Each structure stands twice: as C-alpha cells, then as structure tokens.
Amino acid sequence: MSKRIAIVGSGTMGKLLASFLSSDNHITMITRDTFLTTRWEDFNVICLAIKPQDFQLITTLSLSHTLIISVMTGITTETLIKITHSAAVIRTMPNTPIKIGLGVTAWCKTKAVTQADSQWFQNAFSKVSKLIDVENDDGINKATAISGCGPAYVFAFAEALMSAACELGFSEDQAQLLVTQTCVGATALLEQATVPVAELRQQVTSKG
C-alpha cells in the first residue's frame, strides 16, 4: 500500500530514506524552514531523521494517528511517544551501506504498531538492508555500537592499510586497489563461510 510519508531532516540518512521509500510512496522532505508550516495531518507515516540534539523541533507535534519511524540515536521509544503523542513508534538503527542495498537495520516497535504497518515497514526496509528485530531500546543501543558505528571502523582500518601500502612504495591507485579488493573479498568469504570467523583468520595467519 502506498504511503504519504514526511521525512523530517534532509541530511545523509534523510536522503537515504527518501531514495528507497520514494519508489512506492509519496515523499515530502521537511526542513527547519518548512517545519512550522507543514500540514502533518496530510501524512500517515513520519520518519524522524534529524540529529538527536535537534529533537526538540518535534515537541510541538500531535500525531496520535500517525506511524512514527525514527532513525535518531539515543532517543527512546518512550520519549518519542511523549513528544509526538503517537503510540505507534518504530525505532530503527540502519547503517550507511543501505545506500547500496547492503545495509543492516536493527529495529523495535511499540505494541500500538499494527501488523499491517509492521509488515509495510519490513517490506520497505528489506529492499536495502537485512533486518534484525532487537525487541527494545536496549537492543537498539547495542546495535548502534556494532552495526551503526561499525562501517566507520572498517573505513578507518582501510584508510590505515592504504597509508601503510603507500609507505611501502605502492602508488595511491595501487594501494586503493589492493586494500579495497582485500576488504571486498574478505567480506564475501565471511558472508559465505560455513566455519567460525576465527577459523577464517587462522587460515591466513601462521603460527609463530
């Protein structure tokens, strides 16, 4: 079923949400400039993609009949219910690889979310990510540390490895290829592995 969706926030995650939700739905991007003049009753889904420190922007809402989907870090479902006045809240933690359809999204929902809305959410987000139902806020917070922040650790590792390659005498292009393909290949092996990750590591390392 097509939804009328307002996405509050036009940063990286807001734009990513719009990119994969727009194919089957009507999307409106809400910015600071348009927030106060928005007719919120026109929407049946509102995605909150603003920075946690800016969540005070939405304290003026009264959305008792609207599904709320939040990608805000650190703002609990209880707080979201209180500030939006909607009991139907899905809290999510997607990561940036959703940009290429290879993300993972941890999520949880309140009891007021209908089966139909829950299924719609899963269908929409599964187009760009694997889904893991973590059941509650504690699960979301833990997933934030692992999958939400995880890509930054991978990029930092790749950056350091490329720097080391250049110090060894490889050109920047050669270093890019060596490191990128190493990461891509290793990740593919990990995804397809039928053995523990420790065994994959042992297959590369040598004793002593």
SVG drawing of the C-alpha trace seen along z (x, -y; Angstrom):
<svg xmlns="http://www.w3.org/2000/svg" viewBox="-5 -29 64 54">
<polyline fill="none" stroke="black" stroke-width="0.4" points="0.0,0.0 1.3,-3.4 2.0,-5.8 2.1,-9.5 5.5,-10.0 7.1,-13.1 10.8,-12.8 12.0,-15.3 15.6,-16.0 17.4,-16.3 20.9,-15.1 22.6,-11.9 20.1,-9.5 17.1,-11.5 18.2,-11.5 18.9,-7.7 15.4,-7.1 13.9,-9.1 15.9,-7.3 14.4,-3.9 11.0,-4.8 10.1,-7.1 9.5,-4.3 6.2,-3.2 5.2,-6.2 4.7,-10.0 7.6,-11.6 7.8,-15.1 11.1,-16.3 10.6,-18.6 13.3,-21.1 13.7,-23.7 12.2,-26.2 9.1,-24.2 8.5,-22.6 6.2,-25.1 4.0,-25.4 3.7,-21.6 0.2,-20.1 1.1,-17.0 -2.4,-15.5 -1.6,-15.0 0.8,-12.2 0.3,-8.7 4.0,-8.0 6.5,-10.4 10.2,-9.5 12.4,-11.3 15.9,-11.7 17.2,-14.7 20.2,-14.8 19.3,-13.8 20.2,-17.3 17.6,-18.7 14.7,-16.6 13.1,-19.5 11.9,-20.6 9.2,-17.9 7.9,-18.5 5.1,-20.6 3.6,-17.7 0.4,-16.0 0.3,-12.8 -1.9,-10.4 -3.0,-8.6 0.4,-8.5 3.1,-5.9 6.4,-7.2 9.7,-5.8 12.8,-7.1 16.4,-6.8 17.6,-9.1 20.3,-7.8 19.7,-7.8 16.0,-8.9 14.0,-6.2 10.6,-4.9 9.1,-6.3 10.5,-9.8 9.2,-9.5 5.7,-8.7 5.8,-11.6 7.0,-14.2 5.0,-13.1 1.8,-12.0 1.7,-8.9 1.8,-5.4 2.7,-3.7 6.5,-4.0 9.1,-2.0 12.6,-2.8 15.4,-1.9 19.2,-1.9 20.1,-1.5 23.7,-1.9 25.1,-3.8 25.5,-0.7 21.8,-0.9 22.9,-3.4 23.9,-0.5 21.4,2.0 23.8,3.8 22.8,2.3 21.6,3.9 18.8,2.3 18.1,3.1 14.6,2.2 11.9,2.5 8.3,1.4 5.7,0.5 2.6,2.6 0.4,-0.1 2.1,0.6 -0.4,2.6 0.5,5.8 -0.1,4.1 2.2,1.2 4.9,3.6 4.8,5.6 4.9,2.5 8.0,1.3 9.7,4.6 9.0,4.8 10.3,1.3 13.5,1.6 14.3,5.1 14.9,3.7 18.1,2.1 19.1,4.0 18.9,7.1 16.6,6.7 17.1,7.7 14.3,7.3 16.0,6.4 12.7,6.0 13.5,3.0 15.6,-0.2 18.4,1.7 18.9,3.7 18.9,0.6 21.5,-1.0 23.7,2.1 23.2,2.4 24.2,-1.3 27.7,-0.5 28.1,2.6 26.4,2.1 25.6,-1.6 29.1,-2.7 30.8,0.4 31.3,-1.0 33.5,-3.8 35.8,-1.2 36.0,0.7 36.8,-2.6 39.4,-3.6 41.1,-0.2 41.1,-0.5 42.5,-4.1 45.4,-2.9 46.1,0.1 46.2,-2.2 48.5,-4.5 50.8,-1.6 50.7,-0.4 51.8,-3.9 54.7,-3.9 55.8,-0.6 56.1,-2.2 52.8,-1.5 51.1,-4.3 47.8,-5.6 45.9,-3.8 47.6,-0.6 47.1,-0.9 43.4,-1.6 43.0,1.5 45.0,3.7 43.0,2.7 39.6,2.3 39.7,5.8 41.1,7.3 38.2,5.9 35.6,6.9 37.0,10.4 37.4,11.0 33.8,9.8 32.5,12.1 34.3,15.0 32.9,14.1 29.4,14.0 29.7,17.3 31.7,19.1 30.5,22.3 33.2,22.1 33.7,19.7 35.3,16.4 38.3,17.4 39.0,20.3 39.0,17.9 41.5,15.8 43.7,18.8 43.7,19.8 45.6,16.6 47.9,16.3 50.9,18.5 51.8,19.9 54.8,18.2"/>
</svg>
